[in-house]
Amino acid sequence: MKRTTKVKFLAVYLFFCGLVTIGEEVRAQTYPNQWNDWEKPLTEHADSIIRAGTSISQEEARKQVESNSGPVAVNLIEPSGKSLTKSELYEKVSSATVILTDACLCDNCDNLHIFPATGYLISKDGICVTNFHVVNFYLNRNSRYTPKAFVAHLHDGRTMAVKEILLASPEYDLAILKLDNPSGELPCLALGDEREIGDNVFIVSHPQGMYYTLSEGIVTGKMNEAFPAFDGKSTVHRDVMTISADFATGSSGAAIIDSIGNVIGTVSATRTLFHTGLPDKPVQMVVKTAIPVASLKHLIK
């Protein structure tokens, strides 16, 4: 009888474990639809924000960018020292990563148009970092498309208006935004220390509409380079990291993360290298550049 009881108990235990495993697999194997799960709710929520009038307008944004100066006071969280699996790292970074877009009307239809980029939260009260050039599109989009709102869509499905541009730095290609957050504390990322060449890096971003995509690589180089200024009339020198982790259009403004989930940089741009330097020659390499975290810290107090 005792042996039979033990066998039955073992069978029930294994069956229960099987159910748990199946449940975990089901959660792990969900496949979000890019339109239904991300763009459709983002567009619908953006329309509600436009109607409510809670987003910063293009005119207000221009005035704030002209007048603001740093550094900006931010309630940062302490860096983490806890080791994470890659799955845990992805969940942590995704929760604090936003789809950042201006929402526009066009001359040809009544539909709302979005132009997704990436941003990430660095405080529980809704302070968000992205690239200056992401904000610059909102400031200067005035031909076919008319900007009606600037919004951030969170991984948990909430959409929040960009309420204020706290700082926009063309020198560093960084911008710090305040989201309209009436609903309490938000997930956010800590700012870590700079990493060295050869260290692992991770990115969660939205390359060409592939929302919340994870890529992995290493720091491949550090340099101070000249870049065309956003006024089109001069150049600026800035410190950049080069990395091997992939990103593309739509990834601008994403956090570069170390293996324990702290921010070590911000995605900036790619540069294609052609044989002999001429665009009609074969592509030899794509250089992916990021703004090191030290540049962001320079803008924060």
DOLUMMI-571244 format. One record per residue (C-alpha): residue in one letter; chain; x, z, y. Coordinates in Angstrom, 2 decimals, decimal comma. Last residue first. Layout:
! residues N
(site 'A'; 'A'; (X; Z; Y))
...
END
This chain:
! residues 301
(site 'K'; 'A'; (22,20; -11,73; 66,36))
(site 'I'; 'A'; (21,78; -15,30; 65,15))
(site 'L'; 'A'; (23,21; -18,62; 66,36))
(site 'H'; 'A'; (26,77; -17,92; 65,17))
(site 'K'; 'A'; (25,29; -16,88; 61,81))
(site 'L'; 'A'; (24,02; -20,44; 61,41))
(site 'S'; 'A'; (27,50; -21,86; 61,97))
(site 'A'; 'A'; (29,02; -19,35; 59,53))
(site 'V'; 'A'; (26,48; -20,52; 56,91))
(site 'P'; 'A'; (28,29; -23,85; 56,60))
(site 'I'; 'A'; (26,45; -27,03; 57,73))
(site 'A'; 'A'; (26,20; -29,42; 54,80))
(site 'T'; 'A'; (27,56; -32,90; 54,06))
(site 'K'; 'A'; (26,95; -35,23; 51,14))
(site 'V'; 'A'; (29,49; -38,05; 50,77))
(site 'V'; 'A'; (28,18; -41,04; 48,80))
(site 'M'; 'A'; (30,91; -42,98; 47,03))
(site 'Q'; 'A'; (32,21; -46,46; 46,22))
(site 'V'; 'A'; (29,40; -48,74; 47,32))
(site 'P'; 'A'; (30,38; -52,38; 46,87))
(site 'K'; 'A'; (31,07; -54,47; 50,01))
(site 'D'; 'A'; (28,45; -55,77; 52,47))
(site 'P'; 'A'; (28,50; -52,47; 54,35))
(site 'L'; 'A'; (32,22; -52,81; 55,25))
(site 'G'; 'A'; (34,53; -49,79; 54,90))
(site 'T'; 'A'; (37,11; -51,55; 52,71))
(site 'H'; 'A'; (34,91; -50,66; 49,69))
(site 'F'; 'A'; (31,87; -48,83; 51,02))
(site 'L'; 'A'; (31,44; -45,11; 51,64))
(site 'T'; 'A'; (27,88; -43,92; 52,14))
(site 'R'; 'A'; (27,36; -40,91; 54,38))
(site 'T'; 'A'; (24,78; -38,24; 53,68))
(site 'A'; 'A'; (23,37; -35,67; 56,08))
(site 'S'; 'A'; (22,64; -32,01; 56,91))
(site 'V'; 'A'; (21,78; -29,61; 54,10))
(site 'T'; 'A'; (22,22; -25,99; 55,21))
(site 'G'; 'A'; (24,91; -23,53; 54,13))
(site 'I'; 'A'; (25,86; -20,44; 52,12))
(site 'V'; 'A'; (22,39; -18,98; 51,64))
(site 'N'; 'A'; (22,22; -16,27; 48,98))
(site 'G'; 'A'; (20,63; -16,73; 45,54))
(site 'I'; 'A'; (23,21; -15,28; 43,17))
(site 'S'; 'A'; (24,80; -18,62; 42,18))
(site 'D'; 'A'; (25,25; -19,72; 45,79))
(site 'I'; 'A'; (22,55; -21,54; 47,74))
(site 'I'; 'A'; (22,56; -24,51; 50,13))
(site 'A'; 'A'; (19,29; -24,18; 52,02))
(site 'A'; 'A'; (17,26; -27,26; 52,83))
(site 'G'; 'A'; (17,09; -28,64; 56,39))
(site 'S'; 'A'; (17,10; -32,31; 55,46))
(site 'S'; 'A'; (15,99; -32,78; 51,86))
(site 'G'; 'A'; (13,30; -35,34; 52,78))
(site 'T'; 'A'; (15,78; -38,22; 52,70))
(site 'A'; 'A'; (18,23; -37,44; 49,91))
(site 'F'; 'A'; (19,96; -34,62; 48,03))
(site 'D'; 'A'; (22,40; -34,34; 45,14))
(site 'A'; 'A'; (24,80; -31,45; 44,58))
(site 'S'; 'A'; (28,39; -32,72; 44,98))
(site 'I'; 'A'; (29,13; -30,85; 48,19))
(site 'T'; 'A'; (30,94; -31,51; 51,46))
(site 'M'; 'A'; (31,16; -28,60; 53,84))
(site 'V'; 'A'; (31,01; -29,22; 57,56))
(site 'D'; 'A'; (32,58; -27,85; 60,73))
(site 'R'; 'A'; (31,39; -29,66; 63,84))
(site 'H'; 'A'; (32,78; -32,05; 66,42))
(site 'V'; 'A'; (30,35; -33,76; 68,76))
(site 'T'; 'A'; (30,28; -37,39; 69,87))
(site 'S'; 'A'; (28,90; -39,10; 72,96))
(site 'K'; 'A'; (26,16; -41,33; 74,36))
(site 'G'; 'A'; (23,51; -41,49; 71,64))
(site 'D'; 'A'; (21,81; -38,36; 73,01))
(site 'F'; 'A'; (21,77; -37,00; 69,46))
(site 'A'; 'A'; (25,58; -36,84; 69,44))
(site 'P'; 'A'; (27,43; -39,12; 67,04))
(site 'F'; 'A'; (29,51; -36,99; 64,66))
(site 'A'; 'A'; (33,19; -36,01; 64,78))
(site 'E'; 'A'; (34,46; -34,02; 61,82))
(site 'N'; 'A'; (35,88; -30,60; 61,02))
(site 'M'; 'A'; (36,48; -30,40; 57,30))
(site 'K'; 'A'; (35,73; -28,57; 54,08))
(site 'G'; 'A'; (35,60; -30,14; 50,63))
(site 'T'; 'A'; (33,99; -30,41; 47,20))
(site 'V'; 'A'; (31,73; -27,36; 47,12))
(site 'I'; 'A'; (30,11; -27,60; 43,71))
(site 'G'; 'A'; (27,01; -29,08; 42,15))
(site 'E'; 'A'; (23,40; -28,39; 41,25))
(site 'S'; 'A'; (20,06; -29,95; 42,11))
(site 'L'; 'A'; (16,57; -28,48; 41,99))
(site 'T'; 'A'; (13,51; -30,47; 43,12))
(site 'Y'; 'A'; (10,78; -28,61; 44,98))
(site 'Y'; 'A'; (8,85; -31,69; 46,03))
(site 'M'; 'A'; (9,85; -35,15; 44,89))
(site 'G'; 'A'; (8,55; -36,70; 48,13))
(site 'Q'; 'A'; (11,68; -38,63; 49,06))
(site 'P'; 'A'; (14,01; -35,73; 48,23))
(site 'H'; 'A'; (12,04; -32,48; 48,69))
(site 'S'; 'A'; (14,47; -29,57; 48,42))
(site 'V'; 'A'; (15,86; -26,80; 46,21))
(site 'I'; 'A'; (19,67; -26,86; 46,40))
(site 'F'; 'A'; (22,37; -25,17; 44,30))
(site 'V'; 'A'; (26,10; -24,54; 44,78))
(site 'N'; 'A'; (28,96; -23,62; 42,46))
(site 'D'; 'A'; (32,42; -22,83; 43,87))
(site 'G'; 'A'; (35,14; -25,49; 43,61))
(site 'I'; 'A'; (36,09; -25,47; 47,27))
(site 'E'; 'A'; (35,41; -22,01; 48,65))
(site 'R'; 'A'; (32,20; -20,24; 49,52))
(site 'E'; 'A'; (31,07; -18,81; 52,81))
(site 'D'; 'A'; (29,34; -15,45; 52,69))
(site 'G'; 'A'; (25,64; -14,90; 52,18))
(site 'L'; 'A'; (22,57; -15,15; 54,38))
(site 'A'; 'A'; (19,57; -13,65; 52,62))
(site 'L'; 'A'; (16,54; -15,69; 51,60))
(site 'C'; 'A'; (12,88; -15,08; 52,36))
(site 'P'; 'A'; (9,53; -14,34; 50,75))
(site 'L'; 'A'; (6,88; -13,64; 53,40))
(site 'E'; 'A'; (5,55; -10,31; 54,65))
(site 'G'; 'A'; (2,07; -10,06; 56,12))
(site 'S'; 'A'; (-0,75; -12,57; 56,51))
(site 'P'; 'A'; (-0,87; -13,53; 60,19))
(site 'N'; 'A'; (2,18; -15,79; 60,05))
(site 'D'; 'A'; (2,39; -18,44; 62,77))
(site 'L'; 'A'; (5,90; -19,64; 61,96))
(site 'K'; 'A'; (8,89; -19,07; 64,23))
(site 'L'; 'A'; (11,58; -21,75; 64,15))
(site 'I'; 'A'; (15,38; -21,82; 64,14))
(site 'A'; 'A'; (17,05; -25,22; 64,46))
(site 'L'; 'A'; (20,39; -26,51; 63,20))
(site 'D'; 'A'; (22,37; -29,71; 63,77))
(site 'Y'; 'A'; (25,37; -27,57; 64,81))
(site 'E'; 'A'; (25,90; -29,08; 68,27))
(site 'P'; 'A'; (22,31; -30,33; 68,39))
(site 'S'; 'A'; (21,21; -26,69; 68,45))
(site 'A'; 'A'; (17,49; -25,93; 68,63))
(site 'L'; 'A'; (16,55; -22,28; 69,11))
(site 'L'; 'A'; (13,38; -20,22; 69,02))
(site 'I'; 'A'; (11,06; -23,17; 68,51))
(site 'E'; 'A'; (7,66; -21,47; 68,49))
(site 'K'; 'A'; (4,38; -21,39; 66,59))
(site 'V'; 'A'; (5,13; -23,74; 63,71))
(site 'A'; 'A'; (1,75; -23,69; 62,00))
(site 'M'; 'A'; (1,42; -22,24; 58,54))
(site 'T'; 'A'; (0,30; -23,78; 55,26))
(site 'R'; 'A'; (-0,23; -21,63; 52,18))
(site 'G'; 'A'; (0,11; -23,18; 48,72))
(site 'D'; 'A'; (2,46; -20,68; 47,05))
(site 'H'; 'A'; (5,44; -23,01; 47,65))
(site 'L'; 'A'; (4,88; -22,81; 51,38))
(site 'H'; 'A'; (3,76; -25,61; 53,70))
(site 'A'; 'A'; (5,27; -25,56; 57,19))
(site 'V'; 'A'; (3,57; -27,24; 60,15))
(site 'F'; 'A'; (4,18; -29,14; 63,39))
(site 'A'; 'A'; (0,93; -30,47; 64,84))
(site 'K'; 'A'; (-0,68; -33,45; 66,58))
(site 'P'; 'A'; (2,21; -35,91; 66,76))
(site 'T'; 'A'; (1,13; -39,44; 67,83))
(site 'Y'; 'A'; (2,52; -42,21; 65,63))
(site 'R'; 'A'; (3,10; -45,83; 66,70))
(site 'S'; 'A'; (5,49; -44,93; 69,53))
(site 'N'; 'A'; (5,89; -41,29; 70,55))
(site 'R'; 'A'; (7,90; -39,37; 67,95))
(site 'N'; 'A'; (10,51; -37,81; 70,21))
(site 'L'; 'A'; (10,09; -34,05; 69,97))
(site 'Y'; 'A'; (8,76; -34,10; 66,41))
(site 'F'; 'A'; (11,67; -36,25; 65,25))
(site 'N'; 'A'; (14,05; -33,90; 67,07))
(site 'V'; 'A'; (12,77; -30,96; 65,06))
(site 'V'; 'A'; (14,04; -32,59; 61,86))
(site 'H'; 'A'; (17,26; -33,63; 63,67))
(site 'F'; 'A'; (17,91; -30,02; 64,61))
(site 'N'; 'A'; (17,98; -29,18; 60,93))
(site 'T'; 'A'; (15,91; -26,40; 59,37))
(site 'V'; 'A'; (15,67; -22,61; 59,49))
(site 'C'; 'A'; (12,46; -20,55; 59,36))
(site 'I'; 'A'; (11,59; -17,14; 60,80))
(site 'G'; 'A'; (8,32; -15,95; 59,23))
(site 'D'; 'A'; (8,07; -12,17; 59,42))
(site 'K'; 'A'; (9,88; -11,61; 56,12))
(site 'S'; 'A'; (13,04; -13,21; 57,48))
(site 'I'; 'A'; (15,30; -16,10; 56,47))
(site 'L'; 'A'; (12,69; -18,69; 55,46))
(site 'Y'; 'A'; (13,80; -22,17; 54,42))
(site 'G'; 'A'; (13,18; -25,69; 55,69))
(site 'T'; 'A'; (12,71; -29,13; 54,18))
(site 'A'; 'A'; (11,48; -32,53; 55,40))
(site 'P'; 'A'; (8,11; -34,19; 54,98))
(site 'F'; 'A'; (6,83; -36,94; 57,28))
(site 'I'; 'A'; (3,04; -36,53; 57,31))
(site 'H'; 'A'; (0,26; -38,90; 58,35))
(site 'L'; 'A'; (-3,35; -37,90; 59,10))
(site 'N'; 'A'; (-5,81; -40,68; 58,40))
(site 'D'; 'A'; (-7,98; -42,21; 61,12))
(site 'C'; 'A'; (-6,36; -45,64; 60,96))
(site 'N'; 'A'; (-4,24; -48,24; 62,77))
(site 'D'; 'A'; (-2,91; -46,54; 65,91))
(site 'C'; 'A'; (-1,48; -43,52; 64,07))
(site 'L'; 'A'; (-2,28; -39,84; 63,86))
(site 'C'; 'A'; (0,50; -37,41; 63,16))
(site 'A'; 'A'; (1,37; -34,22; 61,28))
(site 'D'; 'A'; (4,96; -33,08; 61,83))
(site 'T'; 'A'; (6,50; -31,79; 58,68))
(site 'L'; 'A'; (8,25; -28,89; 56,98))
(site 'I'; 'A'; (7,80; -28,40; 53,25))
(site 'V'; 'A'; (8,94; -24,83; 52,80))
(site 'T'; 'A'; (11,53; -22,96; 50,73))
(site 'A'; 'A'; (11,27; -19,17; 50,34))
(site 'S'; 'A'; (9,36; -19,20; 47,02))
(site 'S'; 'A'; (11,48; -22,11; 45,81))
(site 'V'; 'A'; (14,70; -20,13; 46,26))
(site 'K'; 'A'; (13,57; -17,22; 44,09))
(site 'E'; 'A'; (11,95; -19,38; 41,41))
(site 'Y'; 'A'; (15,00; -21,67; 41,18))
(site 'L'; 'A'; (17,39; -18,72; 40,94))
(site 'E'; 'A'; (15,32; -17,18; 38,18))
(site 'S'; 'A'; (15,45; -20,46; 36,25))
(site 'K'; 'A'; (19,18; -20,76; 36,88))
(site 'T'; 'A'; (19,71; -17,25; 35,54))
(site 'L'; 'A'; (20,43; -14,67; 38,19))
(site 'S'; 'A'; (23,25; -12,17; 38,82))
(site 'K'; 'A'; (22,35; -9,51; 41,36))
(site 'G'; 'A'; (24,56; -9,16; 44,41))
(site 'S'; 'A'; (21,88; -10,01; 46,91))
(site 'P'; 'A'; (22,49; -10,30; 50,62))
(site 'E'; 'A'; (20,65; -7,81; 52,85))
(site 'I'; 'A'; (17,57; -9,05; 54,66))
(site 'L'; 'A'; (17,69; -10,50; 58,16))
(site 'N'; 'A'; (15,49; -9,29; 60,99))
(site 'V'; 'A'; (16,33; -12,09; 63,46))
(site 'A'; 'A'; (17,37; -11,90; 67,12))
(site 'V'; 'A'; (18,34; -15,37; 68,34))
(site 'P'; 'A'; (21,75; -16,20; 69,81))
(site 'G'; 'A'; (21,00; -18,31; 71,53))
(site 'S'; 'A'; (19,50; -20,49; 74,22))
(site 'N'; 'A'; (16,05; -21,88; 74,89))
(site 'S'; 'A'; (15,12; -23,88; 77,97))
(site 'E'; 'A'; (15,21; -27,54; 76,99))
(site 'V'; 'A'; (14,11; -26,86; 73,43))
(site 'Q'; 'A'; (11,20; -24,76; 74,68))
(site 'K'; 'A'; (10,02; -27,43; 77,10))
(site 'R'; 'A'; (10,15; -30,15; 74,44))
(site 'A'; 'A'; (8,25; -27,97; 71,99))
(site 'E'; 'A'; (5,52; -27,27; 74,55))
(site 'E'; 'A'; (5,05; -31,02; 75,11))
(site 'Q'; 'A'; (4,99; -31,74; 71,37))
(site 'S'; 'A'; (2,41; -29,03; 70,87))
(site 'I'; 'A'; (3,17; -25,74; 69,09))
(site 'S'; 'A'; (0,65; -25,30; 66,32))
(site 'T'; 'A'; (-2,33; -22,95; 66,62))
(site 'G'; 'A'; (-4,87; -25,46; 67,98))
(site 'A'; 'A'; (-7,55; -24,52; 65,47))
(site 'R'; 'A'; (-8,50; -28,16; 64,90))
(site 'I'; 'A'; (-4,85; -29,13; 64,47))
(site 'I'; 'A'; (-4,34; -26,23; 62,06))
(site 'S'; 'A'; (-7,35; -27,38; 60,03))
(site 'D'; 'A'; (-5,90; -30,90; 59,83))
(site 'A'; 'A'; (-2,59; -29,42; 58,71))
(site 'H'; 'A'; (-4,43; -27,59; 55,94))
(site 'E'; 'A'; (-5,96; -30,82; 54,67))
(site 'T'; 'A'; (-2,63; -32,68; 54,87))
(site 'L'; 'A'; (-0,76; -29,92; 53,04))
(site 'P'; 'A'; (-3,54; -29,67; 50,45))
(site 'K'; 'A'; (-3,26; -33,43; 49,76))
(site 'E'; 'A'; (0,53; -33,61; 49,93))
(site 'W'; 'A'; (1,42; -30,86; 47,45))
(site 'D'; 'A'; (-0,73; -30,41; 44,36))
(site 'N'; 'A'; (-2,88; -33,53; 44,47))
(site 'W'; 'A'; (-0,23; -35,90; 45,86))
(site 'Q'; 'A'; (2,95; -34,84; 44,07))
(site 'N'; 'A'; (1,15; -33,93; 40,87))
(site 'P'; 'A'; (2,60; -30,72; 39,52))
(site 'Y'; 'A'; (3,89; -30,85; 35,94))
(site 'T'; 'A'; (3,41; -27,60; 34,04))
(site 'Q'; 'A'; (5,81; -27,20; 31,17))
(site 'A'; 'A'; (7,28; -23,80; 31,88))
(site 'R'; 'A'; (3,88; -22,16; 32,14))
(site 'V'; 'A'; (2,78; -23,69; 28,84))
(site 'E'; 'A'; (6,07; -22,73; 27,22))
(site 'E'; 'A'; (5,67; -19,12; 28,30))
(site 'G'; 'A'; (2,18; -19,03; 26,84))
(site 'I'; 'A'; (3,38; -20,50; 23,60))
(site 'T'; 'A'; (6,09; -17,86; 23,42))
(site 'V'; 'A'; (3,57; -15,10; 24,07))
(site 'L'; 'A'; (1,27; -16,50; 21,40))
(site 'G'; 'A'; (4,12; -16,71; 18,93))
(site 'C'; 'A'; (5,12; -13,15; 19,70))
(site 'F'; 'A'; (1,54; -12,08; 18,90))
(site 'F'; 'A'; (1,65; -13,99; 15,59))
(site 'L'; 'A'; (5,01; -12,41; 14,75))
(site 'Y'; 'A'; (3,63; -8,93; 15,42))
(site 'V'; 'A'; (0,45; -9,58; 13,42))
(site 'A'; 'A'; (2,51; -10,84; 10,46))
(site 'L'; 'A'; (4,89; -7,88; 10,70))
(site 'F'; 'A'; (1,99; -5,42; 10,73))
(site 'K'; 'A'; (0,45; -7,14; 7,72))
(site 'V'; 'A'; (3,76; -6,99; 5,85))
(site 'K'; 'A'; (4,21; -3,32; 6,76))
(site 'T'; 'A'; (0,70; -2,49; 5,56))
(site 'T'; 'A'; (1,29; -4,32; 2,27))
(site 'R'; 'A'; (4,54; -2,41; 1,71))
(site 'K'; 'A'; (2,80; 0,89; 2,36))
(site 'M'; 'A'; (0,00; 0,00; 0,00))
END
